[in-house]
Amino acid sequence: MNVRGSVSIEKNPGRWSKSLSESYLAVVAIGILSGIVVAYARTPIHWPGHKAVFWIAPVLGARLVTRTGAGASIGALATAITTFLLGGRIGGGIVLMPLIILAGIVLDLGVQWSERIHPSVWRRILLLALAGLIANLICFLKRLADPIGPFMSARNLDDLLFAGSSHAMFGCLAGLIGAAAGYIWLGARRALGGRF
């Protein structure tokens, strides 16, 4: 029990602290950088869903490293807003931006679930690859609402199948990269005694 005016020795600092603020700012910074890359990076591969590697992987890795509860959601929001403000295209523009935020929520839920059931690191990476796949398939839903691009035609089932499988492949790859990078960073931090 604390008496008014006494110094508290309670270990729970409260709901918000300076380190938590810095963690969320780091996630927002990664989201902004990812948005810049999504808006300006031009790749020779023009398959549907390939931009997921540019934003899902860094946002997921930042979520794992900072251990923020809603880090992937906030990082996805920062990526979507940055891309939109720079004139890039992700998630079908401003109208379908909630799909990008929903993809971030799926990534957050995947991380929370993998932390709750405590599987091995390899299984966590595979679970987060699955979360990346689901997140990018959510982004594929925007293609059904906004059919543009050379590979997408609402009348052609083959194009839909190709676009959906391409989104699934790139989402899984982005989840693998982001989870592996995040867990490698955490392992290196633990090995070095938490110095970075």
N, C-alpha and C positions, 0 to 999 in steps of 0.2 A: 504494500500500500504506500502510496506517495502522499506526503503531507504538502500542503500548499507552500511553495517557496523552497522546497528541498530539491536537491539535485537528484535526478532520476538515473538509476543504474539499469533500467530496463533495456534488454537487448533488441527489442523490436522498435526500430526508429520511427515507425509510422507508415502511412500509406505512400508517402512521396518523399524522396530524398534527393540529394544532389547527385549521387551516383546513378540513380534511376533516371533523372533528367538528362544526364550526360549520355546514358545508354540510348534513350529515345532520340536525342539529337544525332547520335552516331548513325542510327537506323535511318533517320530522315536524310542525312547527308549521303548515305549509300543509295537511298532511293532517288535523290536528285541526280547523283552521278549516273545511275542506271538510266534515268529518264533522258539524260543528255546523250548517252550512248545509243539508246533506242531511237532517238530522234535523228541522229546524224550518222550513225554507222551504216555503211552500205556494204553488203556482203554479196559475193557472187552466187550464193544459194538463195533462190527466191521461192522457197517452199513455205507453205502456210504454217504459222506457229513458230518459226525459227527465232523470232525476237524473244521468246521465253528464256533462251539461254542468256540473253543480255540483262534480263531483269529478275527472273525467278531465282537464278543461282546466287547473285549477290545479296538479294533481299533475304533469302533463306539462310545463307551463311551468316549475315549480320544478325539475324534473329537468334541463331544458335549461339553466337559468340557473346552477344550482349545479354542474353537471357531475359529479354523483355517479353512480357506477356502478350502484347498485341503488336510486337515489332514487325512481323511480316505484313500485317494489315496496314500499318502506318507507312511502312516502306513502299508497299504497293500503291497506296494513295499518293505518296510523294512522287513516285515514278510516273503515274498516270497524269498528274497535274503538270509536272515538268515537261513531259512529252507533248501534252496538249498545248502548253504555252509556247513551246519552241516550234510548233507547227508539224510535229511528227504525228504518226498514226499508231495508236495502240488501243485495243479494246473497242474499236468502232467509234472513237471520238467521245465527246462530252456526254452524249445521250446514254451510251452503253458503258460509261466509266464504272458504274457500280459492279459490273462483272469482274473488273480488275480488283476491286476491293474485296469482292467475294472470294476471288482466287487467293488473296492474301489471308483471308480468314481461314480458308481451307489449309493453308500452310501452317498458320498458327495452331489450328486444331491438331494437325498431324504432329507437330513438335510436342505439344502438350500431351497427346496420347502416347507418343513414344517415350516421353519422360515418365509417365505414370506407370507403364507396364514394365519398365526396366529391362528391355531385351539387350542382347549384345550390341556392340557398336555397328557390326556389319548388318544386323537386322534393323537397327535404327536407320542406317543409310538406305536400306531397301524400302523401309516404310516411308521415309521422306521422299524417295524417288517416286513412290506411288502417289504421295500427296502432290508432288510436282506434276505428275501425269494428270491427276484429277483437276488441279488448278488450271492447267493449260487447256483441258477439255472444256472447262467452264468458259475460258476465253474463246473456244471454238463456237460456243453458242451465239456469239456475236455475229459470226459468219452466216448463221441461219437467218438472223434478223436484218443483216446488212450485206447482201450478196454482191461483193465486188471482187475484182481481181481475176487473173487469168485462170486460176485453178478452181474457181468457185462458180457453180451454176446451180441454181435451185432446181432446175429441171434435169440435171444429169446426176444420177446416183453414183456413178464412178468418181466424179469430181468430189462429191460429198464424202465418199469413203476415203479417197486419197487425202483430202484436207483433214478429216478427223484422225486418220492414222498418223499423219504428219504432226498434228498438234500433240497427239499422245506420245510420239517418239521424242519430240523436242522437250516436252514437259518432263518426261522421265529422265532424259539426259540432264536437264537443268536441275532437277531435284537431286540427282546423283552428284553432280558437280558441287552444288551448294552445300549439301549435307557432308560430303567428303571434306570440302574446304573448311567448313565450320568445325568439324570434329578434329581435323588435323591441327587447326589453330588452338582449340581447347586443349588438346594433348600436349602441344608445344608449350602452352602457357603453364600447364600443370608440371611439366618436366623442368621448366625454368623457375619454378617457385612463384608463379603469378606476376612476373615482372613486366609483362606486356599484355 
